[in-house]
Amino acid sequence: MRPVGVHHVSLNVPDVDAGVAFYTRILGGVLREDRPDLGFDGAWIDVGDQQVHLLMGAVPPDSGQHFAVQVDDLDAAIGELRATGVVVSDSTSIGSGRQAFLHDPAGNLVELHDVGS
C-alpha cells in the first residue's frame, strides 16, 4: 500500500448545524452539497483539499486526539479567531513550524499548524 494523503477526518458532534456553522463561518470551510443520504444526520465540509465529515453522535472524551488544519499565517489565524470570540491557545514551536489549539463547539480538539520553512 502506498497512501497518497488523508481524504477526510470524521468528527462526532451533538449538533450538526452548530458544527457546520463553526467549520464554515469560523474556520472557512465550504459545505459540500453532494453528501448522500446515509441514514443519519451529518455534513461534509471541504477544508482545503481535504474534508471534515461531521456525524451526529456522542463526542468522545478529550484525550488529546485531534486533527490539524494547515494555515499559511498562524498569527493572523489566531487573531481572526480570537476576534470572533473563539478561545485559541498561544502558538508554540514544533520542529520548524508552529501550532495552536482550539476546540470546536462540540469539544473536539483542532490544531492550527503553520509548517514554517
Backbone as CSV, one residue per row, in Angstrom:
resi,resn,N_x,N_y,N_z,CA_x,CA_y,CA_z,C_x,C_y,C_z
1,MET,0.844,-1.181,0.000,0.000,0.000,0.000,0.883,1.235,0.000
2,ARG,0.483,2.213,-0.770,1.182,3.492,-0.762,0.135,4.604,-0.662
3,PRO,-0.074,5.143,0.535,-1.088,6.190,0.686,-0.665,7.459,-0.054
4,VAL,-1.664,8.195,-0.525,-1.386,9.445,-1.236,-1.821,10.661,-0.428
5,GLY,-2.449,10.446,0.707,-2.863,11.562,1.548,-4.043,11.175,2.411
6,VAL,-4.474,12.106,3.223,-5.663,11.924,4.051,-6.830,12.564,3.303
7,HIS,-7.866,11.790,3.034,-9.029,12.293,2.310,-9.954,13.073,3.231
8,HIS,-10.257,12.509,4.407,-11.139,13.198,5.350,-10.922,12.675,6.764
9,VAL,-11.395,13.461,7.706,-11.498,13.021,9.090,-12.972,13.122,9.460
10,SER,-13.431,12.244,10.326,-14.811,12.264,10.794,-14.834,12.653,12.261
11,LEU,-15.756,13.532,12.590,-15.903,14.008,13.959,-17.342,13.830,14.409
12,ASN,-17.531,13.313,15.594,-18.863,13.253,16.175,-19.216,14.624,16.736
13,VAL,-20.449,15.036,16.499,-20.966,16.292,17.031,-22.408,16.068,17.483
14,PRO,-22.832,16.676,18.588,-24.214,16.517,19.026,-25.177,17.427,18.265
15,ASP,-24.642,18.441,17.562,-25.457,19.406,16.825,-24.776,19.671,15.481
16,VAL,-25.269,19.028,14.423,-24.642,19.148,13.105,-24.679,20.589,12.611
17,ASP,-25.798,21.291,12.804,-25.892,22.674,12.333,-24.854,23.575,12.994
18,ALA,-24.648,23.401,14.302,-23.626,24.192,15.003,-22.239,23.848,14.475
19,GLY,-22.003,22.570,14.190,-20.720,22.156,13.628,-20.490,22.740,12.249
20,VAL,-21.524,22.702,11.406,-21.402,23.283,10.069,-21.107,24.773,10.177
21,ALA,-21.819,25.475,11.033,-21.585,26.915,11.203,-20.146,27.185,11.613
22,PHE,-19.624,26.407,12.542,-18.258,26.612,13.008,-17.237,26.337,11.914
23,TYR,-17.366,25.179,11.264,-16.355,24.786,10.280,-16.441,25.596,8.984
24,THR,-17.586,26.226,8.715,-17.685,27.064,7.514,-17.474,28.535,7.850
25,ARG,-18.246,29.079,8.754,-18.159,30.519,9.050,-16.904,30.896,9.818
26,ILE,-16.480,30.057,10.738,-15.334,30.395,11.587,-14.026,29.897,10.984
27,LEU,-13.977,28.622,10.554,-12.728,28.078,10.015,-12.624,28.179,8.491
28,GLY,-13.642,28.684,7.823,-13.543,28.958,6.392,-13.747,27.782,5.462
29,GLY,-14.254,26.666,5.964,-14.533,25.520,5.106,-15.739,25.791,4.217
30,VAL,-15.964,24.894,3.272,-17.078,25.028,2.329,-17.957,23.777,2.436
31,LEU,-19.228,23.985,2.742,-20.170,22.867,2.855,-20.365,22.214,1.501
32,ARG,-20.225,20.910,1.460,-20.463,20.148,0.230,-21.956,19.825,0.134
33,GLU,-22.481,19.887,-1.059,-23.902,19.599,-1.282,-24.124,18.178,-1.796
34,ASP,-23.037,17.407,-1.971,-23.158,16.083,-2.589,-23.160,14.928,-1.591
35,ARG,-23.380,15.209,-0.297,-23.435,14.124,0.676,-24.701,13.314,0.452
36,PRO,-24.572,12.017,0.223,-25.769,11.194,0.024,-26.511,10.974,1.338
37,ASP,-27.732,10.512,1.259,-28.497,10.149,2.447,-27.920,8.848,2.987
38,LEU,-27.234,8.941,4.101,-26.588,7.771,4.699,-27.418,7.179,5.834
39,GLY,-28.602,7.733,6.054,-29.462,7.209,7.106,-29.201,7.817,8.470
40,PHE,-28.316,8.796,8.550,-28.063,9.504,9.806,-27.638,10.919,9.449
41,ASP,-27.847,11.829,10.396,-27.547,13.240,10.171,-26.046,13.474,10.134
42,GLY,-25.631,14.360,9.262,-24.223,14.696,9.159,-24.000,15.713,8.071
43,ALA,-22.735,16.048,7.834,-22.369,17.006,6.796,-20.939,16.744,6.362
44,TRP,-20.651,17.086,5.114,-19.298,17.014,4.574,-18.849,18.430,4.274
45,ILE,-17.638,18.770,4.707,-17.114,20.127,4.547,-15.719,20.046,3.955
46,ASP,-15.498,20.799,2.867,-14.162,20.904,2.291,-13.331,21.860,3.134
47,VAL,-12.155,21.402,3.518,-11.181,22.234,4.225,-9.889,22.091,3.441
48,GLY,-9.631,23.064,2.563,-8.526,22.913,1.628,-8.846,21.770,0.681
49,ASP,-7.876,20.899,0.438,-8.076,19.758,-0.459,-8.610,18.526,0.263
50,GLN,-8.858,18.629,1.561,-9.371,17.516,2.342,-10.772,17.851,2.837
51,GLN,-11.361,16.917,3.560,-12.713,17.116,4.062,-12.791,16.808,5.550
52,VAL,-13.730,17.466,6.212,-14.150,17.132,7.567,-15.580,16.612,7.436
53,HIS,-15.817,15.416,7.941,-17.156,14.833,7.943,-17.694,14.939,9.363
54,LEU,-18.815,15.604,9.501,-19.468,15.715,10.801,-20.545,14.649,10.890
55,LEU,-20.554,13.907,11.980,-21.515,12.831,12.201,-22.269,13.098,13.493
56,MET,-23.592,13.044,13.430,-24.389,13.213,14.637,-24.079,12.074,15.587
57,GLY,-23.596,12.418,16.782,-23.286,11.382,17.749,-22.598,11.945,18.968
58,ALA,-22.427,11.103,19.950,-21.762,11.497,21.193,-20.280,11.737,20.932
59,VAL,-19.770,12.802,21.509,-18.362,13.161,21.350,-17.540,12.400,22.386
60,PRO,-16.468,11.728,21.951,-15.636,11.011,22.921,-14.903,11.995,23.832
61,PRO,-14.493,11.540,25.002,-13.738,12.418,25.913,-12.474,12.939,25.238
62,ASP,-12.122,14.176,25.567,-10.913,14.794,25.018,-9.700,14.166,25.704
63,SER,-9.000,13.329,24.962,-7.796,12.679,25.477,-6.576,13.082,24.655
64,GLY,-6.689,14.221,23.959,-5.586,14.686,23.135,-5.748,14.390,21.665
65,GLN,-6.714,13.511,21.289,-6.915,13.224,19.874,-7.350,14.518,19.184
66,HIS,-6.854,14.716,17.984,-7.142,15.937,17.244,-6.779,15.752,15.779
67,PHE,-7.115,16.724,14.981,-6.605,16.804,13.617,-6.091,18.221,13.442
68,ALA,-5.269,18.434,12.432,-4.648,19.736,12.225,-5.100,20.341,10.907
69,VAL,-5.398,21.629,10.957,-5.685,22.424,9.771,-4.443,23.251,9.495
70,GLN,-3.868,23.086,8.313,-2.681,23.857,7.952,-3.105,25.266,7.549
71,VAL,-2.427,26.262,8.113,-2.668,27.663,7.785,-1.371,28.284,7.295
72,ASP,-1.484,29.341,6.513,-0.264,29.965,5.993,0.236,31.101,6.872
73,ASP,-0.598,31.598,7.799,-0.184,32.662,8.716,-0.856,32.407,10.061
74,LEU,-0.148,31.721,10.932,-0.729,31.316,12.211,-1.114,32.512,13.065
75,ASP,-0.271,33.535,13.102,-0.584,34.706,13.921,-1.878,35.374,13.456
76,ALA,-2.042,35.504,12.137,-3.273,36.102,11.597,-4.480,35.224,11.918
77,ALA,-4.338,33.913,11.777,-5.445,32.993,12.072,-5.856,33.099,13.533
78,ILE,-4.884,33.123,14.425,-5.192,33.249,15.857,-5.922,34.559,16.118
79,GLY,-5.426,35.645,15.539,-6.054,36.949,15.728,-7.478,36.993,15.216
80,GLU,-7.716,36.437,14.024,-9.059,36.419,13.445,-10.011,35.595,14.308
81,LEU,-9.560,34.436,14.761,-10.417,33.586,15.573,-10.719,34.229,16.919
82,ARG,-9.720,34.791,17.556,-9.953,35.452,18.849,-10.900,36.627,18.694
83,ALA,-10.844,37.335,17.563,-11.741,38.468,17.320,-13.201,38.027,17.240
84,THR,-13.442,36.758,16.899,-14.810,36.231,16.848,-15.228,35.596,18.172
85,GLY,-14.327,35.612,19.162,-14.649,35.044,20.466,-14.195,33.616,20.666
86,VAL,-13.533,33.023,19.669,-13.037,31.661,19.810,-11.803,31.671,20.711
87,VAL,-11.764,30.763,21.665,-10.603,30.632,22.550,-9.552,29.802,21.823
88,VAL,-8.387,30.398,21.600,-7.283,29.740,20.906,-6.050,29.866,21.786
89,SER,-5.291,28.787,21.905,-4.058,28.833,22.693,-3.057,29.755,22.011
90,ASP,-2.060,30.181,22.766,-0.933,30.874,22.157,-0.188,29.870,21.285
91,SER,0.550,30.368,20.314,1.298,29.465,19.437,2.544,28.947,20.151
92,THR,2.939,27.742,19.770,4.184,27.157,20.259,4.940,26.589,19.069
93,SER,6.239,26.519,19.212,7.072,25.956,18.151,7.031,24.440,18.213
94,ILE,7.037,23.844,17.023,7.106,22.391,16.895,7.953,22.117,15.660
95,GLY,9.143,21.612,15.833,10.054,21.437,14.699,10.304,22.781,14.040
96,SER,10.185,22.843,12.717,10.374,24.104,12.008,9.071,24.899,11.907
97,GLY,7.977,24.360,12.443,6.688,25.022,12.356,6.206,25.538,13.696
98,ARG,4.942,25.961,13.691,4.297,26.421,14.919,2.864,25.913,14.931
99,GLN,2.300,25.804,16.122,0.949,25.284,16.273,0.200,26.025,17.365
100,ALA,-1.115,25.980,17.273,-2.012,26.495,18.307,-3.227,25.576,18.315
101,PHE,-3.970,25.584,19.397,-5.095,24.665,19.547,-6.361,25.402,19.965
102,LEU,-7.499,24.832,19.561,-8.812,25.331,19.924,-9.771,24.147,19.944
103,HIS,-10.947,24.376,20.484,-11.991,23.346,20.483,-13.153,23.830,19.631
104,ASP,-13.776,22.912,18.891,-14.993,23.259,18.163,-16.139,23.299,19.177
105,PRO,-17.339,23.714,18.774,-18.450,23.812,19.735,-18.804,22.498,20.424
106,ALA,-18.461,21.365,19.814,-18.752,20.057,20.413,-17.662,19.610,21.379
107,GLY,-16.533,20.324,21.407,-15.431,19.947,22.280,-14.317,19.195,21.585
108,ASN,-14.419,18.988,20.266,-13.348,18.331,19.525,-12.142,19.261,19.435
109,LEU,-10.953,18.715,19.669,-9.723,19.489,19.639,-9.229,19.641,18.197
110,VAL,-8.916,20.885,17.823,-8.426,21.205,16.484,-7.104,21.932,16.612
111,GLU,-6.115,21.475,15.871,-4.816,22.151,15.820,-4.779,23.057,14.599
112,LEU,-4.214,24.223,14.756,-3.859,25.084,13.626,-2.362,24.935,13.469
113,HIS,-1.900,24.638,12.260,-0.488,24.339,12.064,0.089,25.169,10.920
114,ASP,1.160,25.864,11.212,1.933,26.617,10.212,3.241,25.887,10.056
115,VAL,3.480,25.302,8.867,4.639,24.429,8.684,5.960,25.188,8.728
116,GLY,5.956,26.498,8.555,7.210,27.262,8.588,8.041,26.964,7.368
117,SER,9.360,27.186,7.533,10.245,26.973,6.378,11.307,25.950,6.661
